[in-house]
Amino acid sequence: MTTATGRQLAGPLSAAVANLCVSLQPQVSPETAAGFREVLRRLSAPLQVAIAGRIKSGKSTLVNALIGRRVAPTAVGECTRLVTRFQYGTVDRIEVIFTDGRKQVLPFDAAGMIPASLGVDVDEVSHIEAYLTNAVLRDLTVIDTPGLGSLDAASVARTEALLGAAGDLDPVSRNAVAGAEAVLYVVTQGVRADDHQALAAFTAATASREAGPVNAIAVLNKADTIAPESVDGSDGDTWKAALLIAEKQAQILKPRVADVLPVIGLVAESAETGGFTSADADALRRIAELDAATLDMMLMSADLFTSWECEVPAGVRAGLMERLDLYGVRCALTALAAEPAITAGALRRKLLDSSGLDGVRAKLNAVFRVRADGIKAAAALASVTALAQASGDAGERQRVHNAIEVLLAKPEAHQLRLLEALTLVTSGAVAMPPDLVEEVLRVGGTPHVPDQLGLRGRPLPELTAYALERAGWWRSFASFGATPAQSRVAHVVHRAYFLIWQQLRGGGQR
């Protein structure tokens, strides 16, 4: 389905919510109707993914790597205090959006980046819209945010507003305009209380009525800085240590995120944005030819790598350290030792492989892109509900509530019912035994049938039989063992298993 503007919607759920907004507009106040029009605009736009996290966690570096172009400033400056939305455009340009609605168009700087100074009073700026002729952004808008935990209160407020944590904004701005629909949350080795709070606020503002691991994943950035000797079971391997820490963090952040993945943002940015050049490959090739004793000494620390006397100029080595750090240099030298004639392009690919960026992209596809229809529809319904509640008109609230209930009763909207059940359980609104919470989380937290059943790699007959057996169990539980609140969730889970069984019986397996 397409909207009146001719833009394609993400899928049938988004179309159903769009139709709901159109049909309700004549039945609500002009203010609420204006909010509904903004919801319609957002429904037809690409999925909005915010890159959020604490200050100095490497968010902008990761933004550049994901976009494939070094455009987001990574040094401290004006722009790191502002929310910046990177989206597709036919002409590269920057729009500075002021809090009073004014716009000022600026070019990118000579290096193709957002200028370090905007030449305006940053306190009067709402956010920056950056348009790029980049295919990655055709179906994904990437939003760079100021770091949480900053000493700059205004910057933190901007991020909290985007994530839905600011309670003093008007409802249109908070729920329909400012909020992203999904978040890639960046952590380093320590997960703090405000990380939990920011994720809780974000998911409550964007998911269907509460929170859940449907529209949030986390990355453990700067994985190369982990000391493997400090992690039991790592066998001295840095990447294995990072995977183990990421697993622990996934348990800590559960159920707020779908997963935690390790990544080395600096190496990913350099390899993906053209920061790693053929000259860098040549310099590494010369370093690889040094005698073993010299090389071992240089690789003991970043300081020794740049200061130790050798035929490769210190400035060249310092540049390698800025773009790859010691871990990336070691990975490149390992690749050169295994294949001395490796090309610069192949070496760049090896570095990209070592960064973990492909894993992050795959997870983005699995959690966000594949489920964009459900994520966008759930976020839109949350906005519609909030807009109606803010109107102060009891009749208006009831009309909107009734329309949403009619929508949710439709078979194609069962995905939204499942998301709602998941969030009721994971938020603690409906108490259930831990094993049933895990099952609801599994069924509602992934779009892939074998993972929903917890039977990845099993044959189709086994999947089919298990889906039917669990459908029957949840139906019995809903009727004979559940509280009224639990029964509501159980009926939804029963229906989910039954639909899976129907799909598998027809030979389908997502």
PyMOL commands that set and color helices and strands:
alter all, ss='L'
color gray80, all
select helices_A, chain A and resi 12-27+30-43+59-67+79-81+122-124+135-138+153-163+171-178+193-206+223-225+228-230+238-253+265-272+278-288+292-298+302-307+314-338+344-355+357-369+372-389+394-408+411-426+434-444+449-453+460-480+484-505
alter helices_A, ss='H'
color red, helices_A
select strands_A, chain A and resi 47-53+84-88+93-98+103-106+125-132+140-144+182-187+216-220+260-262
alter strands_A, ss='S'
color yellow, strands_A
deselect
rebuild
show_as cartoon
